[in-house]
């Protein structure tokens, strides 16, 4: 027997004739009541027979007469053979009997499928440029083939395996690859299948010019400048998807499709085809929420993507929380070639925590590029902060801030490296971030210093439902003398969600006269084990430890243990934790909820 890939239309015609016969016979013969079918078949064949066998498809109809039922009973063995052959059974034995029980017509259908056919021989051939230029790609195609010798033969699995093999070629270098021919030779007596497929890879494709469609509100140069692909590099589907995600990270586009022209005649410089759906010029959003760190919140955001000229993006946000209020605004030029964006940013934040009020103001310029695996930021930022006790008592002179405002102009560079399997719900890989900044006294700066900060997250799957998450951060500020004239927002505090759970938000720092102040040094770490009971729901247990201090000598670390619930939502992961702080011997909840509208 030879199975080709052309659809067999005989049963389509037979079903049509059956329906026509039902309609005609219903007019001239009395109909039976709906008949009952009792099925005795292996579990793996029940679904295809239930969905496609005429006896089971029409059993609930009340317009079937005796002649039509006889026709379906007679056709059942042939139908069964055709249906079970797609699952690898080519010698089934089918028994059909019709009985009457208590006035009902009962059809008993029993199927013994026999021995299942297995793959005995597999021939995979590749011709075209890949045969000589990409032996490792061909080796991967053969190594990862989904229907190897010895596997049970199923028609659906055979079709899927051929398509997956084609995808291996089309995913890299060979965009016009195709299946040149295939056949499956079945020896039903020996329960053997001989499979053969030949792929034609076509020519090797290289990246050519970028062609943008859909740029109406915003200049096409925005999409062109964000293109990470170099002219002449080998075509790679993953790189096209990277370009697509890069476009969607901007405020300009709600949808983007990136593909390559697949005409073999243009393979040497294949055009990159970009189709865009643009966001509106202006957007206004609001939200309400609650976090255990800063209390209930009300927020609003307004953006304009072409404020004074096309592509000049303005964004502003206001957040009002019980223990913190902040406002920010940014004005960004369209991306330049290479993907860098130049922007001007302003930010102000006021907090009232642990008996201390802190007012921080910032304004600066930034040159940044955000990519799939790495972010780079260069910034020059002016800070001006004020710190005071809520009871208006004078601050300790040697701790953080002298009375009045203090300022610093900081030149900084920041890098982030990402290697994760999923940017929203990572299960494997890592993210690492590092920042380094410096300020020089006299240049709108009260005291010279150097500041560094680094953080890392590591994800390790422990089976399909288990995940180990390790997190750490460290910061340090170096200066001659104390830190009294350094803006408080450049110093460090710990505690709360995302830091050391089991303690209040930013409640770990330098303590003087019963008040808490930011410190020169920071270190925190966390180990968390997660178990996912369902794809969207999981539980976690964790251990957190950390410290923020001006002096390392004789300092005890803050430890905490706890458990929580994890919920994967379309917009991110929701965490609800209950943590026990070993230093304070207190249990604290940590949660974050928000709704945008």
Residue, then its C-alpha position, 0 to 999 in steps of 0.5 A: x500500500x502506498x499512502x500519498x499526500x493527496x486527499x481521498x475524496x471518495x468518502x466526501x462524495x459518499x457522505x453527500x450521497x448519504x445525506x441526499x438519500x436521507x432527505x429523499x427517503x424521509x419523504x417516502x418511508x417512515x422514520x425510526x426513532x434515534x438509534x443507540x450505538x454501543x462501541x467496543x474499541x480501544x481508547x485511542x480510537x474512540x475519538x476519531x470514530x466518534x467524530x467521523x463514523x456515520x453510525x455515530x454522527x447520525x445516531x441522534x437523528x430521528x429521520x433515519x429509516x430502516x433502509x438508511x440504517x442498513x446502508x450505514x451498517x453495511x458501510x461501517x467496516x470500510x469506514x472503520x478501516x479508513x479511519x483506523x489506518x490513519x492511526x497506524x492500524x491497517x488490518x482491523x476486524x470490525x463486527x456490526x450487529x443490530x438488535x432491538x431492546x425494549x423497543x429501541x434499535x441498538x447497534x453493537x460495533x466492535x473493532x479489533x484493530x490488530x497490530x499497529x504498524x511501526x516505522x521500519x525505514x526512514x529516508x530523509x533527503x535534502x537537495x539544494x544549497x543546504x546539501x553542501x553549505x549547511x550540513x549541521x542544519x541537515x544533521x539537526x533535521x535528522x536528529x530531531x525528526x519526530x517520527x523515528x524508526x520504531x515509532x508507531x505510524x500515524x498519518x497525522x504524526x507523519x504529516x507533522x514530522x514532515x512539516x517540522x523538518x521543513x520548519x528547521x530549514x525555513x527557520x534559518x538561511x533557507x526561507x524558500x525551502x519546500x517538500x519536493x516529494x514524499x511517500x509512505x509505503x505500508x506493508x500491512x501484513x508485516x505491520x511496517x511503514x517505509x517513509x521517505x521525504x525529500x526537501x529542496x532547500x532552495x538558495x541561501x537567503x541573505x538580508x537585504x533592504x528594509x521595506x516598511x508598510x503602514x507608516x502613516x502617523x509616524x516616519x518610516x525611519x523609526x522602524x528602519x532605525x530600530x532594525x537590528x539586522x545587518x545587510x548581508x547577514x544570513x536570514x534567521x527567523x529568530x532575528x526577524x522576531x527580535x526585530x518585531x519585538x523591538x518595534x513593539x517595545x516602542x510607543x508607536x506601534x500596536x502591532x507589527x509583522x516582520x517577514x522576509x521576501x521569499x522569492x529565490x531570485x532575490x535571495x542574495x539581498x532579500x527584502x525585510x518586509x515590515x507591516x505596521x499598525x500604529x498607535x493613536x497619537x495620544x493616549x490617556x490611561x488611569x488606574x487604581x491599586x494597592x500594594x502592601x509597601x505604599x498603600x492604596x494608589x491612584x495613577x494617571x498617564x498621558x502620552x503624545x507620540x508627535x508632540x511638536x514634530x512627527x515621532x517626538x514622544x512625550x509621556x507623563x505620569x502621576x502616582x498618588x499613594x498613601x505613603x509615596x507620591x511621584x510624578x515623572x515626564x519624558x520627552x524623547x526624540x525618534x530612534x536614531x540609526x543603531x536604535x539609540x534614543x535621546x531623551x530629556x527626563x524629569x522626576x520627583x518623589x516624596x515619601x513618608x516612611x519610618x518617621x522621615x520625609x524625603x523629597x527627591x527631584x531629578x532632571x537629566x538627559x539620557x541616551x539609551x538603546x534597549x535590545x532583545x538581550x542587552x540594554x545600554x544607557x548613558x545619562x547625565x542627571x541632576x539630583x536635588x533632595x531634602x530629608x527631614x524628620x516628620x516631627x521637625x526635629x533637627x537631623x543628626x549632623x553626621x548621618x545623612x543630610x544637613x539641614x536644607x537641600x543637597x545636590x549632585x550632578x551624576x554622570x552614569x552608565x548602565x548595562x543590562x544583560x538578558x538570557x531568558x526563555x520567556x521575557x514575561x514568565x521566565x523559567x530558565x536563564x538569567x538577567x544581570x544589571x549594573x550601574x556606575x556613576x560619579x559626581x565631582x564637587x563644584x559641578x552642581x555637586x555638594x560632595x564628590x562620590x562614586x556610586x555602583x549598583x548591581x542586581x541579578x536574577x537566575x532561573x532554574x527549572x527543576x522539572x516541568x512544574x518546579x522552578x528555583x529563583x535566585x535573586x541578589x543585589x548590591x550597592x555601594x557609595x564611596x566618598x571621603x568623609x561622611x555622606x551628609x551632603x549627598x542626596x538621599x535618593x542616591x543612598x540605599x535602603x532595603x525591605x519590602x516586596x522585591x527586597x527583604x520580605x518580612x519587613x516594612x518597605x524601605x525600613x532597613x537602613x541606618x538608625x539614629x535617635x529612633x529614625x531611619x535614614x538611607x545608607x552607603x552600602x546595600x546587599x540583599x539576596x533571596x532564594x525561592x522555590x516555586x511549584x505550579x499546580x496549574x499553568x496559571x497558579x502556583x505556590x512558593x516558599x522563600x528565604x530573604x536576607x539583607x542589610x543597608x548600613x553605613x558601617x559593616x562592623x558589628x552589623x547583623x543581617x535581616x533574615x526572613x522566611x515565608x510562603x506565597x501564591x503566584x498567579x500568571x495573568x495576561x499582563x504579568x505575574x501577581x505575587x501574594x506573600x506572607x513573610x516572617x521577619x526573624x529580627x522583628x519576630x513579625x509576620x507581614x503580608x506582601x501583595x500588589x494589585x492594580x487595575x488599569x482603565 
